Amino acid sequence: MQTLTVGLGERSYPIHIGSGLLAHAELMQAHIPRKRAAIVTNTTVAPLYLAKLQQTLQAMDVASVNIILPDGEEYKNSDTLNLIYDALLTHRCERTTPLIALGGGVIGDMTGYAAATYLRGVPFIQIPTTLLAQVDSSVGGKTGINHPLGKNMIGAFYQPQAVLADTDTLNTLPDKELSAGLAEVIKYGLIRDLPFLEWLEQNIDKLLARDTAALQYAIARSCRNKAEVVAADERESGERALLNLGHTFGHAIEAGMGYGNWLHGEGVAAGSVMAADLSQRLGWIGAQDVARICSLFERAGLPVAAPDLGVDKYLELMGLDKKVEGGKMRFVLLKELGRAVVQGDVPQELLRQTLQACAYD
């Protein structure tokens, strides 16, 4: 097991990464003070891992309230969030009752937001079961739900007490979901870690084959990158925005296609290619760099062309992005491979050229 720390002073917390962590009661014990916890999971993950987590809690004499939600990005909304509140209130959960998120990014985001708002704040623990959640969404305290007009537009910054990334849970992850997680892994190399990008180019096949050592290395390296960024800029007033490479385009794809039709990682992959194309049009990176980026995403089993929503529709959806400032869109773009910047003054004509060039019918 490897343990990293997200350094946020008194709110610092560990990220544990390794095999079999669901059975390690000691990693959770300090965060469950009153022998009671609420587990939030979904209909896909519950049959696989809920009983195992319950056994671990029972070994600590901890009773659990189990909240099983429908699975899918299309359920990441206020109606589903209310199902969590309904269960917490029905079972009279208190401020000392931690919420445990057992699942992927949707479960983690909704559980975190419920924890931030129920009784004005209760503790929560992240147990991410997808690669995307283990390398990205479970770390950093971004929580929230989608709105029909925009993804993750309603939420809160609220840090977990601990993150337990049990790599064994990746054994049951569908290939498509594994690839989706690799989009966020590749992102770290593109924005701030060129040596990691080069390692990924050499080891992407091992990751797709679920090589244990390669996966654990990629998860730890990704989490270390994210922990450093979050510690420096918890509330995304500066450097943390760089973690959104491809997300302005990708969120527009997800919303425009209908939540759940494109996986988040698929949107990030196509969106990152669009960001690379725009970076090339600005003269920052070359055609060979864009081709290199496309090749790595393709090798990871990810889309590199975006759906043709129409230029005006893209512009409308991207105008709802969280990075919009003073009414102007801001983009995370690449000055070079391994170095990203946030750019606000993008010529409209170049942006339109990118939207036209990167979409297909």
C-alpha positions in Angstrom: 0.0 0.0 0.0 1.1 3.5 -0.8 -0.1 6.5 1.2 0.0 10.1 -0.1 -1.3 13.2 1.7 -3.3 16.1 0.4 -1.8 19.0 2.4 -4.5 21.3 3.6 -3.4 22.1 7.1 -5.9 20.9 9.7 -8.0 19.5 6.9 -5.2 17.4 5.4 -6.1 13.8 4.6 -4.5 10.6 3.3 -4.9 8.8 0.0 -4.4 5.1 0.4 -3.6 3.2 -2.8 -3.3 -0.6 -2.9 -4.8 -4.1 -3.2 -7.5 -5.3 -0.7 -8.0 -2.0 1.1 -11.8 -2.7 1.5 -10.8 -5.2 4.2 -8.5 -2.8 6.1 -10.7 -1.6 9.0 -7.9 0.4 10.5 -7.9 2.8 7.5 -11.5 3.9 8.3 -11.7 3.4 12.1 -10.5 6.8 13.1 -13.1 8.5 10.9 -16.2 6.6 12.3 -16.5 7.9 15.9 -20.0 6.7 16.9 -20.2 3.1 15.5 -22.5 4.2 12.8 -22.0 5.1 9.1 -24.1 5.6 6.0 -22.8 3.9 2.8 -23.9 5.5 -0.5 -23.5 3.2 -3.6 -25.3 2.3 -6.7 -27.1 -0.7 -8.3 -24.0 -1.8 -10.2 -21.4 -1.5 -7.4 -23.6 -2.8 -4.5 -23.7 -6.4 -5.6 -20.0 -6.5 -6.1 -18.6 -4.7 -3.0 -21.2 -3.6 -0.5 -21.2 -6.9 1.5 -17.4 -6.8 1.7 -17.5 -3.2 3.1 -20.2 -4.1 5.5 -18.2 -7.0 6.8 -15.3 -4.7 7.5 -17.5 -2.2 9.3 -19.1 -5.0 11.3 -15.7 -6.2 12.4 -15.4 -2.7 14.0 -18.9 -3.0 15.5 -20.1 -0.3 13.1 -23.7 -0.5 11.8 -24.4 0.9 8.4 -27.3 2.6 6.7 -27.2 1.4 3.0 -28.3 3.8 0.3 -28.4 2.3 -3.1 -28.9 4.7 -6.0 -29.5 4.1 -9.7 -26.3 4.0 -11.8 -25.5 6.5 -14.4 -24.5 10.1 -15.1 -28.1 10.8 -16.1 -29.0 10.3 -12.4 -26.5 12.9 -11.1 -29.2 15.4 -10.3 -31.3 16.9 -7.5 -33.9 14.2 -7.6 -31.3 11.5 -6.8 -29.6 13.7 -4.3 -32.9 13.9 -2.4 -32.9 10.1 -2.1 -29.7 10.4 0.0 -31.3 13.1 2.2 -34.5 11.0 2.5 -32.5 8.0 3.8 -30.4 10.1 6.2 -33.4 11.8 7.7 -35.5 8.6 7.9 -32.6 6.8 9.8 -32.0 9.9 11.9 -28.3 10.1 10.9 -26.4 12.7 13.0 -23.5 15.0 12.5 -21.2 12.3 13.7 -22.4 9.8 11.1 -19.9 9.8 8.2 -21.1 9.1 4.7 -19.0 6.6 2.8 -19.0 6.9 -1.0 -18.6 3.5 -2.6 -18.6 3.8 -6.3 -17.3 5.9 -9.2 -17.3 9.7 -9.8 -21.0 10.2 -9.8 -21.4 8.5 -6.4 -18.4 10.3 -5.0 -19.6 13.7 -6.2 -23.2 13.3 -5.0 -22.2 11.8 -1.7 -19.7 14.6 -1.1 -22.3 17.2 -1.8 -24.8 15.5 0.5 -22.1 15.4 3.2 -21.4 19.1 2.7 -25.0 20.1 3.0 -26.7 17.5 5.3 -26.9 19.1 8.8 -24.6 21.8 7.3 -21.8 19.3 7.1 -21.0 15.8 8.1 -17.7 13.8 7.5 -17.3 11.6 4.5 -14.9 8.9 3.2 -14.2 8.2 -0.5 -13.9 4.6 -1.6 -13.6 5.1 -5.4 -14.2 1.9 -7.5 -13.4 3.2 -11.0 -10.1 4.3 -12.4 -11.4 7.8 -13.2 -12.6 8.3 -9.6 -9.3 6.8 -8.2 -7.1 9.2 -10.2 -9.2 12.3 -10.2 -12.7 12.9 -8.8 -12.2 11.3 -5.4 -9.3 13.7 -4.6 -9.6 17.4 -4.1 -13.1 18.0 -2.6 -15.1 19.0 -5.7 -18.6 17.7 -5.1 -21.9 18.4 -6.9 -24.7 17.5 -9.3 -25.5 18.3 -12.9 -28.2 20.7 -14.1 -29.9 20.3 -17.5 -28.1 23.4 -18.7 -24.6 22.5 -17.4 -22.5 19.8 -15.8 -21.4 20.2 -12.2 -22.8 23.7 -12.0 -24.3 23.1 -8.5 -22.0 21.9 -5.7 -19.5 22.7 -3.1 -15.8 22.3 -2.2 -15.8 19.8 0.6 -12.9 17.6 1.4 -13.1 13.9 2.5 -11.6 12.5 5.7 -9.7 9.9 3.7 -9.6 8.2 0.2 -9.2 4.5 -0.1 -8.3 3.5 -3.7 -8.6 -0.3 -3.7 -7.1 -1.4 -7.0 -8.9 -4.8 -6.7 -12.1 -3.0 -7.6 -10.7 -2.3 -11.1 -10.9 -6.1 -11.8 -14.6 -5.8 -12.4 -14.5 -2.5 -14.3 -15.7 -2.7 -17.9 -13.0 -2.0 -20.6 -14.8 1.1 -21.7 -14.8 2.5 -18.1 -11.1 1.7 -17.8 -10.3 3.6 -20.9 -12.4 6.5 -19.7 -10.3 6.7 -16.6 -7.1 6.8 -18.7 -8.3 10.1 -20.2 -7.8 11.8 -16.8 -4.4 10.0 -16.3 -3.1 11.2 -19.7 -4.3 14.7 -18.7 -1.8 15.0 -15.9 1.1 14.2 -18.3 -0.2 16.8 -20.8 -0.7 19.7 -18.3 2.3 19.4 -15.9 4.3 16.1 -16.0 6.1 15.4 -19.4 8.1 12.5 -18.0 4.8 10.8 -16.9 3.4 11.4 -20.4 6.4 9.7 -21.9 6.0 6.8 -19.4 2.3 6.5 -20.5 3.3 6.3 -24.1 5.6 3.4 -23.2 3.2 1.6 -20.9 -0.4 2.3 -22.1 -0.7 -1.4 -23.3 0.2 -2.6 -19.8 -2.5 -0.3 -18.3 -5.1 -1.6 -20.7 -4.1 -5.2 -19.8 -4.6 -4.3 -16.1 -1.1 -4.9 -15.1 -1.2 -4.4 -11.3 2.1 -2.7 -10.9 1.5 -0.3 -13.9 -1.9 0.6 -12.6 -0.8 1.3 -9.1 2.1 3.5 -10.4 -0.3 5.4 -12.7 -2.8 5.9 -9.9 -0.2 7.1 -7.4 1.5 9.4 -9.9 -1.8 10.9 -10.9 -2.9 11.4 -7.3 0.5 13.0 -6.4 0.0 15.5 -9.2 -3.5 16.3 -8.2 -2.6 16.5 -4.5 0.1 19.0 -5.2 -2.2 21.2 -7.3 -5.1 21.0 -4.7 -2.7 21.9 -1.8 -1.6 25.0 -3.7 -5.0 26.1 -4.9 -7.9 24.4 -3.2 -10.8 26.5 -4.6 -9.6 26.9 -8.2 -8.6 30.5 -8.1 -5.5 29.8 -10.2 -3.4 26.7 -10.9 -6.2 24.2 -10.2 -8.1 25.3 -13.3 -5.3 23.6 -15.3 -6.8 20.3 -14.2 -9.7 21.1 -16.5 -7.8 20.4 -19.8 -10.4 19.3 -22.3 -13.3 19.8 -19.9 -14.8 22.9 -21.4 -15.2 21.1 -24.7 -15.9 17.8 -23.0 -18.7 19.0 -20.7 -20.4 20.6 -23.7 -20.3 17.2 -25.4 -21.8 15.5 -22.4 -24.6 18.0 -22.0 -25.2 18.3 -25.7 -25.4 14.5 -26.3 -27.5 14.0 -23.1 -25.9 12.9 -19.8 -24.8 9.3 -19.9 -24.5 8.9 -23.7 -20.8 9.9 -23.6 -18.7 8.9 -20.6 -17.0 11.8 -18.8 -13.6 10.4 -19.8 -14.6 10.1 -23.4 -15.6 13.7 -23.4 -12.3 14.7 -21.8 -10.4 12.8 -24.5 -12.2 14.4 -27.4 -12.1 17.7 -25.6 -8.4 17.5 -25.0 -7.8 16.9 -28.7 -9.9 20.0 -29.4 -7.8 22.0 -26.9 -4.7 20.7 -28.6 -6.0 21.7 -32.0 -6.8 25.2 -30.7 -3.3 25.4 -29.2 -1.8 24.6 -32.5 -3.9 27.2 -34.3 -2.5 29.7 -31.7 1.0 28.7 -32.8 2.0 27.2 -29.4 2.4 23.5 -30.3 3.1 21.8 -33.7 1.1 19.4 -35.8 3.4 16.6 -34.6 2.4 17.3 -31.0 -1.3 17.1 -31.9 -0.7 13.8 -33.7 1.2 12.5 -30.7 -1.7 13.4 -28.4 -4.3 11.8 -30.7 -2.2 8.7 -31.0 -2.1 8.2 -27.2 -5.8 8.7 -26.7 -6.6 6.3 -29.6 -4.2 3.7 -28.1 -6.1 4.1 -24.8 -9.3 3.2 -26.6 -10.8 6.7 -26.5 -12.5 8.9 -29.1 -10.5 11.7 -30.7 -13.3 13.2 -32.7 -16.2 15.1 -31.2 -19.9 14.8 -32.1 -21.1 17.5 -34.5 -23.4 19.4 -32.3 -23.0 22.5 -34.5 -20.7 25.4 -33.8 -23.4 27.6 -32.3 -24.6 24.9 -30.0 -21.0 24.3 -28.8 -20.6 28.0 -28.1 -23.9 28.1 -26.2 -23.0 25.1 -24.0 -19.4 26.3 -23.4 -20.8 29.7 -22.3 -22.2 27.9 -19.3 -18.8 26.6 -18.2 -17.6 27.3 -14.6 -14.4 29.0 -15.9 -16.4 31.8 -17.7 -15.3 35.1 -16.2 -16.6 38.5 -17.0 -18.8 36.9 -19.7 -15.8 35.5 -21.5 -14.9 31.9 -22.0 -11.5 30.7 -20.6 -9.7 27.6 -22.0 -7.0 25.4 -20.7 -4.6 25.1 -23.5 -1.1 23.7 -24.1 1.9 26.0 -24.4 3.9 22.8 -25.0 3.5 19.2 -24.0 3.7 19.1 -20.2 2.8 22.7 -19.7 -0.7 24.1 -19.8 -2.1 27.6 -19.3 -5.5 29.2 -18.8 -6.2 31.5 -21.8 -9.1 33.9 -21.9 -8.5 35.9 -25.1 -9.0 33.2 -27.8 -9.9 34.7 -31.3 -13.4 33.7 -32.1 -12.5 32.7 -35.6 -9.8 30.2 -34.4 -12.3 28.7 -31.9 -14.8 28.2 -34.7 -12.2 26.6 -36.9 -11.4 24.1 -34.1 -15.1 23.3 -33.5 -15.6 22.7 -37.2 -12.4 20.7 -37.7 -12.7 18.3 -34.7 -16.4 17.3 -35.0 -17.9 14.6 -37.2 -21.4 13.9 -38.5 
